[in-house]
Amino acid sequence: MTVLIRATLAAMLLAIGWSPTSFAQTGACIDTDGDGYGWNGVSTCDPNAGSASDSGSSPTSSGGACVDSDGDGYGWNGVATCSVDAPAPAADSSCIDTDGDGFGWNGVSTCLVGGSSTPTQSSGECVDSDGDGYGWNATTLTSCLVSGSGLQNDGDNLTGSGSADMGNSDSSGGADNSNGNGGNLDTSNPGGTTYTSTFTPISGVTADQCLTRQDTIDRNYPGAITAGDFILSINAWNFGAAGNYNWEQCIFANGGGLGWTYDWGAGGGSGDFFVRSYPELIFGVKSGGEISGSSAREGTGLPERIDRLPFISIDYDFSSNENGPARAVDASSNPRFPNGTTIFGERNIAIESFFHPSDANGNCPASVVQRGNGQSNHTYEIMVWIDSGAERLPAGPNDFVTTVTLDGASYNVYTKDNDRKYIAFVRTSPSLSGTLNWSTFINWTSANAHRVSSLYGANTNSVQLQDTWCLANILVGNEIWWGEGDFTINQWQINRTY
């Protein structure tokens, strides 16, 4: 889509009299979406021309075939925007907005969708609403080139360093809200057939598993507990951060619900800066040995490609207590807590998903998830904190992106400079019960995370989500830094509407 937009806007500029010399006439061929076609500032080009990887084909020349690289029905014929299966838009016809940014093309010039009023901007300011390097000058009423020269690549093709497991939380961090208020996004259920998965309490039977420091010394590790389409896992993945403290963490499932108890000590040392564990409820595929339910729609329906996902919502109800030794903490990094707040532990309530690459045929069998020994082939991680502690946040102040309203709730957004395959949303007012539309967070991430630098002035762009990537799982748990407490899942229901 990016190549199409750039080519289309270049045609617009020429149509309204913009001088071609404004562009880098001999610049490199920039192919931002990897479809084998690019833009060199003047015309469509072949990014592999002259190289060993050159396929031998080249973009069509003037008057050639209409090349539709993103499947939206419109393409580029080497000179102008074209329609794949219909004549090009007639001059002065309706305004066609192919990328949903409020601006379109009517066959002759740039236009505003629906006849809306022109945005009010200061003289000479080029507003790039979709981060593709071109914008709209509301004073001259013309398309414009951001920064005045050259095309920009704002991080779409960057690769991330990844994370070994759940160790994504930074020791410092707070919301620097000076970067803007963000935008709103609401996602509505499209309707259709809904499949529902609800955890199954074990009526009349108490099932529990515990892990202690001594168990790790003796290499005596308990198993997980299966409950319907879910797996309940202790996942004390970073217990070494507790040092010599005789910690204990247990999981339970019974007629009253399921959850966990934990005792990681009072903290107070350097270990406070590290997550010790993430006891979790797994839905889908976490690793080769952690596969819940079946991949059929009647089961979990996961893994599944992003472009084939149903609408996903989650109904939840939790109860939680933190009852460790009291501590007055440095809460200056989290505006929700006054500095010096007395707390009894540090943990969040975090819902997350991992994405993995599809197989060679573009499908998503369970085998696409490769995870073990602290390594993972995941391509992206989305985490939503519906509650946070007083000190710990997903990343540092420089990693704050913006504040957005999603499905009626406010979230601070973070992307991490040392892991471009990660994004976190932190709810500004905690919620222990409600409905969360998981599709909203996936859609916002897909549309914005790879260009938050240009949109919000953020420090770090993420990699761009790809339609072929597989959503492998939906997880809920506590990242625990220190303290003693319990967490009970009274309701956890995942709804998928196709």
CORFEN-V697591 format. One record per pair of residues at least 12 apart in sequence whose C-alpha atoms are under 7 Angstrom apart, sorted by sequence separation. I is the first residue (numbers start at 1). J is the second residue. If there is no record, write none. Layout:
BEGIN
i->(I I)
j->(J J)
END
This chain:
BEGIN
i->(28 46 65 94 125 133 134 210 249 250 328 329 356 401 413 449 450 27 46 64 93 124 133 209 249 328 329 356 400 401 412 413 449 450 26 27 45 63 64 92 93 248 249 328 400 401 411 412 450 25 44 62 63 91 92 124 248 327 328 399 400 411 412 449 25 29 31 61 62 66 68 91 92 95 97 123 234 247 248 284 326 327 399 411 412 24 25 29 30 60 61 62 66 89 90 91 95 121 234 247 283 326 327 399 410 411 23 29 60 66 89 95 120 126 128 133 247 284 285 326 399 410 446 23 59 119 133 284 325 395 446 118 126 245 324 394 323 324 356 395 20 37 242 322 356 357 322 355 356 354 355 355 201 354 355 200 354 101 199 200 353 354 101 199 242 353 2 199 241 352 353 394 2 199 352 7 197 351 352 213 241 350 351 35 44 212 213 242 350 351 406 3 43 212 213 241 350 3 212 349 350 211 212 238 239 348 349 211 238 239 349 210 211 237 238 348 349 210 236 237 348 381 382 383 384 385 386 387 422 209 210 236 347 348 380 381 382 383 384 385 386 420 421 208 209 235 236 347 379 380 381 382 383 384 385 420 421 208 209 235 236 346 387 417 420 208 235 386 387 416 207 208 234 235 386 415 207 233 234 415 206 207 233 415 206 232 233 205 232 204 231 232 202 203 204 230 231 401 201 202 203 230 231 201 202 230 337 201 229 402 201 401 201 334 201 334 401 266 333 400 266 305 331 304 331 399 231 303 330 398 399 230 303 229 230 303 229 228 1 11 1 7 11 229 4 229 4 8 8 285 288 287 288 287 287 15 16 15 12 12 171 195 171 195 362 364 167 41 358 358 357 358 319 356 357 318 355 356 317 318 355 356 317 355 356 316 317 354 355 316 354 315 316 354 315 353 314 315 353 189 313 314 352 353 313 314 352 32 313 314 351 352 24 312 313 351 23 24 312 313 350 351 22 23 312 350 311 349 350 349 2 13 348 347 348 347 348 347 346 347 346 346 345 346 345 344 345 174 175 324 173 174 307 324 306 307 323 324 305 306 322 323 305 306 322 305 306 321 322 305 306 321 304 305 320 321 303 304 320 303 304 319 320 302 303 319 302 303 318 319 302 318 317 318 317 318 317 316 317 316 315 316 315 314 315 314 313 314 313 312 313 312 311 312 310 311 285 286 310 311 284 285 310 284 283 284 283 282 283 282 281 280 281 280 281 280 279 280 278 279 278 278 277 278 277 275 276 275 276 275 274 165 272 164 272 164 164 267 266 267 265 266 264 265 173 174 264 265 172 173 182 184 185 186 187 263 264 171 172 176 181 182 183 184 185 186 263 173 174 175 180 181 182 183 184 185 262 263 170 172 173 174 179 181 262 169 170 172 173 176 261 262 169 170 175 177 261 168 169 170 260 261 260 259 260 259 258 259 257 258 257 257 175 187 186 161 162 161 160 161 162 160 159 160 180 179 179 199 156 198 199 155 198 155 197 198 154 196 197 196 197 196 195 196 194 195 194 195 194 159 193 194 158 192 193 155 157 191 192 156 155 156 131 131 131)
j->(40 58 77 106 137 145 146 222 261 262 340 341 368 413 425 461 462 40 59 77 106 137 146 222 262 341 342 369 413 414 425 426 462 463 40 41 59 77 78 106 107 262 263 342 414 415 425 426 464 40 59 77 78 106 107 139 263 342 343 414 415 426 427 464 41 45 47 77 78 82 84 107 108 111 113 139 250 263 264 300 342 343 415 427 428 41 42 46 47 77 78 79 83 106 107 108 112 138 251 264 300 343 344 416 427 428 41 47 78 84 107 113 138 144 146 151 265 302 303 344 417 428 464 42 78 138 152 303 344 414 465 138 146 265 344 414 344 345 377 416 42 59 264 344 378 379 345 378 379 378 379 380 227 380 381 227 381 129 227 228 381 382 130 228 271 382 32 229 271 382 383 424 33 230 383 39 229 383 384 246 274 383 384 69 78 246 247 276 384 385 440 38 78 247 248 276 385 39 248 385 386 248 249 275 276 385 386 249 276 277 387 249 250 276 277 387 388 250 276 277 388 421 422 423 424 425 426 427 462 250 251 277 388 389 421 422 423 424 425 426 427 461 462 250 251 277 278 389 421 422 423 424 425 426 427 462 463 251 252 278 279 389 430 460 463 252 279 430 431 460 252 253 279 280 431 460 253 279 280 461 253 254 280 462 254 280 281 254 281 254 281 282 253 254 255 281 282 452 253 254 255 282 283 254 255 283 390 255 283 456 256 456 257 390 258 391 458 324 391 458 325 364 390 364 391 459 292 364 391 459 460 292 365 292 293 366 293 293 69 79 70 76 80 299 75 300 76 80 81 366 369 369 370 370 371 108 109 109 109 110 273 297 274 298 468 470 275 150 468 469 469 470 432 469 470 432 469 470 432 433 470 471 433 471 472 433 434 471 472 434 472 434 435 473 435 473 435 436 474 311 435 436 474 475 436 437 475 156 437 438 475 476 149 437 438 476 149 150 438 439 476 477 149 150 439 477 439 477 478 478 132 143 478 478 479 479 480 480 480 481 481 482 482 483 483 483 484 333 334 483 333 334 467 484 467 468 484 485 467 468 484 485 468 469 485 469 470 485 486 470 471 486 470 471 486 487 470 471 487 471 472 487 488 471 472 488 472 473 488 489 473 489 489 490 490 491 491 491 492 492 492 493 493 493 494 494 494 495 495 495 496 496 496 497 496 497 472 473 497 498 472 473 498 473 473 474 474 474 475 475 475 475 476 476 477 477 477 478 477 478 478 479 479 480 480 479 480 480 481 481 481 374 481 374 482 375 376 482 482 483 482 483 482 483 392 393 483 484 392 393 402 404 405 406 407 483 484 392 393 397 402 403 404 405 406 407 484 395 396 397 402 403 404 405 406 407 484 485 393 395 396 397 402 404 485 393 394 396 397 400 485 486 394 395 400 402 486 394 395 396 486 487 487 487 488 488 488 489 488 489 489 490 412 440 440 418 419 419 419 420 421 420 420 421 456 456 457 492 450 492 493 450 493 451 493 494 451 493 494 494 495 495 495 496 495 496 496 497 497 463 497 498 463 497 498 461 463 497 498 463 463 464 451 454 455)
END
